Amino acid sequence: MNMFFNMNAEFIRFTTDDQLILQGIVYHPDSQTEKVYLHIHGMAGNFYENRFLDAMAKELTDNGYAFMSINTRGHDYIADFPIAGPEEKSKKIGDAYEIFEECLLDFKPAIDYLQEHGYKEIVLCGHSLGAVKVAYYIAETQDQRISKLILMSPPDMVGLTEKESNFGETMEQAKKMVSDGKGNELLPGLLWGWYYLSANTYLNFSIRDNPIDIFNTYDKSKPSLLSEIRIPTLAFLGEKDDAAIMPPQEALEILKAKARNTSRFDIDIIPNAPHSYFGCEKEMAQRIVSWLGVEQ
């Protein structure tokens, strides 16, 4: 895959209301624009790692959108975050210590930045856990500055956790650690064989009816905050997405039914694509551009 380099790019820092300093990058198209696409990474991700970001940045800037990708407080497995102020201080968070609901604090300053820089059409997108976060943000805040929403690889987080063979054992272990005052300590095992999580974060991510439980495909009749989303939305999965707990088309149909009040809720499958869209990055990015109504 050819790497995408755009010299018309700007590294930025911004500060949340709880004084964390986060980072991001903005790619600018060749001509002035009031349209921008804001991307939120997935679980333990960051603003630069996924290869599909190159394809997205190129396709969107080629078609008149600025492209912004940011770090959230859940970036990477464990990360030190500088704290704004006169003294040099930091806070250790990252995916291992993240609390889902705090994602609201991360989006506001990024969107404020875009508004202050003259962008009037803001498309908000999230990949994987980022998709859960952006849906939660829109449902909770009804931020009128966001014109469209894109959910890339939206996962049923609780359903995925419940599918783990040792789910019951891990849940009890996490509850005991919290009751023993050890909630900030890491669980000895890895979630899905991949992620280090503290006991607090594991419970925050894994219990039904917690705020993270938005894409609850495990129960078709279960209400979802998706019903609170009003703006046009696109949700898509890769055909070979290993983070889906059921066939991708079926999962997307359930989400569409739960988003019954959305003005427009479209679903799509990217052929042959895994959760990371590896090898299918350009096609995926072109699907996004096409849905946004940009002339090719």
N, C-alpha and C positions, 0 to 999 in steps of 0.2 A: 504493500500500500504506500502510495506517495504521501509524504508528509505535507501538510498545508502550512505555509508561512505567509503571514500578512503583515507587512511592515507598518501598516496603519492600525496598530494595536496599542492599547493603553493598560498598563497594570494599575490596579486601584486598591486602596484600603478604605474600609468604612467601619463605623463603630455602632454597635448595637445599644439598645437602651440600658442593658445591664453592663455596658462598658467593655465588652469583648471587641477586639480588633480583628476583623475578618478580611480576606483578600479575594480578589477576582481579576478578571481580564475582560476588556471590551474590544471587540474587533469592529472597525468602522468600514462601511462601504465606501466606494470611491466618491460618491456624491452625497450631499447633505440629505439626511432622512429624519423623520419623526417617528419611525417604526423601529422597534427593538424586540429582540427575542431573549428572554432571561431563562437560563438553564440551571437546574438544581441537581446536583449529583446524587448518587445512590448511597447505599450503606457502606460506610468506611471509604467512600470515594473522595474525589477532590475536583477542583475546577479544570484540571488539565490532563488527567491520566487516561480516560477512555479515548480510544482511537476514533470513535465516531464523532467526537467533538470537532475534529479537523474537517470532516465532511460536512457537518452541520454548519460550521462557521463559513466554509466556502460557499455552500449553496445559498445560505441566507444572505450573506453580504453581496453575492453576485446578483441577488434579486431584491436589493434595496433595503434590507434590514441590517441594523447593527446587531451584533451577537455578544451577549454578556454571559459569562459563566463564573460562578462564585463558589467559595468554600462556605460550608455551614459549620456549626459547632460540632457536628458529627463527622467531620472529615478525617480520613485515615483511621487506623485502629486506636491509637492513643496520640493525642497532640497537645502541645502547650500553646495556650492562647494569651497573647499580650493583653494586658488590661490598661485601658486609657487612663491617663492621670500623670501627675508630676513625678511619681516614683516608678521604678522598674519592677513591675509585678506581673505574674502570669497565673493562669488557671489551667489545670490538666483536665481535658475533656476527651474529645474524639469519640468514635463510635462506642468504645467500651463503657463510657460513662454518660452517654447521651440520655436525655429525657425528651421523649418525642414532642410533647406540647411546647417545649421551648423553641421549636423551629419557627414559631410565629415571630420571635424576636430577631431572627436572622434575616427574614425577608423584608421587613419594613425598611431598614436603612438602605438596602439595595434598590428597592423600588423608589424610595425618596431620592436617591442619587439620580436615577433615570429621569424622574420628573423634573428635578432641578436642572438637568441638562437638556431639557426641551423635548423629551420623548413623550408623545401623546398616545401612541398605540403600543401597548406593552403586552406581549404574548408571554405567558408564564408556563414553563415546562419543567417536569421532573422525571427522572429515570429511576425505576425500581422504588426503593424507599423514598426517593425524592418525589415520585409520583403521589405517594400517600401524603407527603408533606404539603405539596401544592394544592391538592384537593382539600386537605384540612384547612389550609390558609384561606382559600376562597370561601369555603362553607362557613368558616368562623368569622371572617372579617368583612365579607362582601365588598372587598376593595374595588371601588369603581374605576380605579386606574388600570385594571387588568381587563383587556378586551377579549382575549381568548385563552383557553387552557388546553395543554397537551400532556397526556399521561402516557409515558413510555414504559412499557413492561410493568403495568400496575400489579403489584403482588398482594396476595392475601396473606398478610404478615402473620396473623394469629393462626390461620389454617396451615401455613408452612411450618410453624413451630410445633403445632399439634401433631403433624405427620412424623416428627422425629421419633425413632423407636424408643428413646429414653426420655420422652417428654415428661411423663409423670414423675420419674425419679428426679429429673433436673428441676422441675417446678417445686417439688418439696424441698430440695436442697437449697434453692434460692430463697424460699420463704423462711427457712430456718436461719440462713445467714443473715437475712434482714432482721429477724426477731432477736438474733444474738448481737445486733449492732455492727454487723459486718457487711452491710449492704453495698459499700463501695469497694469491696474486695472482688477480685475476678473469680468467676466460677472455674473449677479445675478443667472442665471439658470445653470444647469448642462448639458453638452453635453451627449446625450443618457442616461440621468438620472444618470450619473456616474462620469464624469470628470469635474473638475474645470479648466477653461481656461481663460487666459487674452484675452482681445479684439484683441490684436495683434496676438496672437497664433491662435485664432479662425479663423481670416481672412487668415492667412498663411496656415491653414489646409483645408480650405473650398472653396476656389475660384478656378474655373476651369482654367486650364492651368498654375497654380502655379507649382513649381517643384514637389510638393507632388502628383500631379495628374498623376501618372504613370500607375496604374492598373485601367484605365478608362473604365471599363466594361459597363458603362451606354451608351456608344456609340461604337458600334463594328467597325465603320470605322475610328474612331479617332486615329491618330498616337500616338505612345508611345515610351518613351525612352527604352522600352524593345527591340526595334529593334537595339539598339546600343550594346547589350550584345552579346558577341561572345563565351563565355566559356560554357561548359555543365551545364545545369540547371535543377533542379527538383522543381516543384511547386505542393503543395498538400494542400487539405482542408479536414476538418472533414466532414463526411456525414451530421452532424447536426450542422454545423457552423452557429451560429446566427449572425455573422458579414458579411455574404455574402448577397448581395442585389438581388441575383437570385439563382437558383439551382446551387450547387457547380460544377457539371460537366460542365454546360454551361459556368460558369465564367472562369473555367480553360481552356476550349477550346478557349475562346476569347483571353485570355492571350497568349496561344500558337500561335495563328494566328498573334498576334501583335509582338511576338518575332521571326520574320521571318528570321533573320540573325544569330540566335544562332546555334552553331554547333550541339547541341542536346538539346531539350527542352521536358522533360518528365513530365507528369501530373499523379496524383494519388488521390484517395479518401480513407480516413481512415474510415472504417465502424463504424457507431454508435458514432463517436467521435464529441464532441462539439469543440468550438473554443480553449478551454484550453486543449483538449485531455484527460480530466479527465476520468479515468477508462480505457483509451486506450493508456497509456503512453508507455508501453513496445512494443506493436505492432507498434506504430508510430516510435519508435527508431529503431526497427528491419527493418522497411521499408527503413529508411535512410541508415543503414549499408548495406543492400542488394543493394541499388542503387549505393552506392559507390564502389561496386564490391569487398567487403571484404568477404573472405571465412568464412562461418558460422562454 
